[in-house]
Amino acid sequence: MKLTNSNSNVNVYQVKKALDPVYKGLVANGNTRGFITAKLKQTVYQLGKTLGYTVEENYKIDYENKDGKTIKGRADVVWYNADGEVVLVVEVDNSIRERSLKKLHNCTKGERLWVYYGKKFTEAKETIEAIDSDDEINVVWLQV
């Protein structure tokens, strides 16, 4: 994945590189999952701004639940280029959240990135493959 605007380039590796030390420091300091999630979102937000993107939290995006009902949801962080086009949509989770993956899968704009810092990656991978069979979602798995 490569995201480009007139000021900079970014890829999944760069996002992971920015998040890894933040995550490891937060875990080492014994922070709660809620605090860790908030700080990871904040890091993605700040990285986007640093790279010259316009950044938004709580981007509106709909998805279908298990019953096929359309649910109004929100993605954690979105980056826009200078033309106002969505270039990256990010969800951050510490557990396998199907709704996060469905939101990302249903998003038709920009690259999609799921930042996951849970322990059960094998189960997460199975869930991703079931929801995103066309491999549109990029995954960053953070570990200590």
C-alpha positions in Angstrom: 0.0 0.0 0.0 1.3 3.4 -0.8 -0.4 6.7 -0.1 0.8 9.8 -1.7 0.1 13.6 -1.6 2.2 16.5 -2.7 4.0 16.6 0.6 4.9 13.0 1.5 4.5 9.3 1.0 3.3 6.8 3.6 2.8 3.1 3.6 1.6 0.5 6.2 5.2 -0.1 7.3 5.6 3.6 8.2 2.4 3.5 10.2 3.5 0.4 12.0 7.0 1.9 12.6 5.3 4.9 14.2 2.9 2.8 16.3 5.3 0.1 17.6 7.4 2.1 20.1 4.3 4.0 21.3 2.5 0.7 21.9 5.4 -1.0 23.6 5.9 2.0 25.9 2.2 2.1 26.8 2.2 -1.7 27.7 5.5 -1.4 29.6 3.9 1.3 31.8 0.9 -0.8 32.6 -1.7 1.4 30.9 -5.3 0.2 30.4 -6.6 -1.1 27.0 -8.8 2.0 26.7 -5.9 4.3 27.3 -3.7 2.4 24.8 -6.4 2.5 22.1 -6.9 6.3 22.6 -3.1 6.9 22.4 -2.7 4.7 19.2 -5.6 6.6 17.6 -3.9 9.9 18.6 -0.6 8.7 17.1 -2.2 7.8 13.8 -4.0 11.2 13.8 -0.7 13.1 14.5 1.2 11.1 11.9 -1.3 12.1 9.3 -1.0 15.7 10.2 2.8 15.5 10.2 2.7 14.0 6.7 0.5 16.9 5.4 -2.9 15.3 5.4 -6.1 16.7 6.6 -7.2 14.4 9.4 -10.6 13.6 10.9 -11.7 11.4 13.8 -15.1 9.6 13.9 -15.6 9.4 10.1 -19.2 8.4 9.3 -19.4 5.0 7.6 -22.2 2.5 7.4 -21.9 -1.3 7.6 -24.2 -4.3 7.8 -24.7 -6.3 11.0 -25.2 -10.1 11.2 -28.9 -9.7 10.4 -28.2 -7.7 7.2 -29.4 -4.5 8.8 -27.5 -1.3 7.9 -25.9 0.3 10.9 -24.5 3.8 11.0 -21.0 3.6 12.3 -17.8 5.7 12.6 -14.2 4.9 11.7 -11.6 6.0 14.2 -9.3 8.1 12.0 -9.4 9.3 8.3 -6.7 11.0 6.3 -7.6 13.3 3.3 -5.3 14.6 0.6 -5.2 18.2 -0.6 -8.1 17.6 -3.0 -10.3 16.4 -0.1 -10.3 12.8 -1.2 -10.1 10.0 1.5 -6.7 8.3 1.3 -6.7 6.3 4.5 -9.4 4.9 6.8 -8.2 3.4 10.1 -9.8 1.4 12.9 -7.8 0.5 16.1 -8.9 -2.5 18.2 -7.5 -4.7 21.0 -10.0 -7.4 20.3 -11.5 -9.0 17.2 -14.3 -6.6 16.3 -16.2 -7.7 13.3 -18.0 -4.4 13.1 -14.6 -2.6 12.6 -13.7 -5.0 9.8 -17.1 -4.6 8.2 -16.8 -0.8 8.3 -13.4 -1.0 6.7 -14.6 -3.6 4.1 -17.6 -1.5 3.2 -15.6 1.7 2.8 -15.1 2.4 -0.9 -12.7 5.3 -0.5 -9.0 5.2 0.1 -6.9 2.5 1.7 -8.2 0.7 4.7 -6.1 -0.2 7.7 -7.0 -2.2 10.8 -4.5 -1.7 13.7 -4.9 -4.7 16.0 -3.1 -5.3 19.3 -4.9 -8.4 20.6 -3.3 -11.7 21.4 -5.4 -14.0 19.2 -4.1 -13.2 15.8 -4.9 -16.6 14.3 -8.6 -16.1 15.2 -8.3 -12.5 13.9 -6.9 -13.7 10.6 -9.8 -16.1 10.2 -12.3 -13.3 10.8 -10.6 -11.0 8.4 -10.5 -13.6 5.7 -14.3 -14.3 6.2 -15.2 -10.6 6.0 -12.6 -9.4 3.5 -12.2 -12.1 1.0 -11.0 -9.6 -1.7 -8.0 -8.5 0.5 -8.9 -4.8 0.7 -8.0 -4.4 4.4 -4.4 -3.9 5.4 -3.5 -5.1 8.9 -0.9 -3.9 11.4 -0.6 -6.3 14.3 1.2 -4.7 17.3 3.0 -7.0 19.7 5.3 -6.6 22.7 
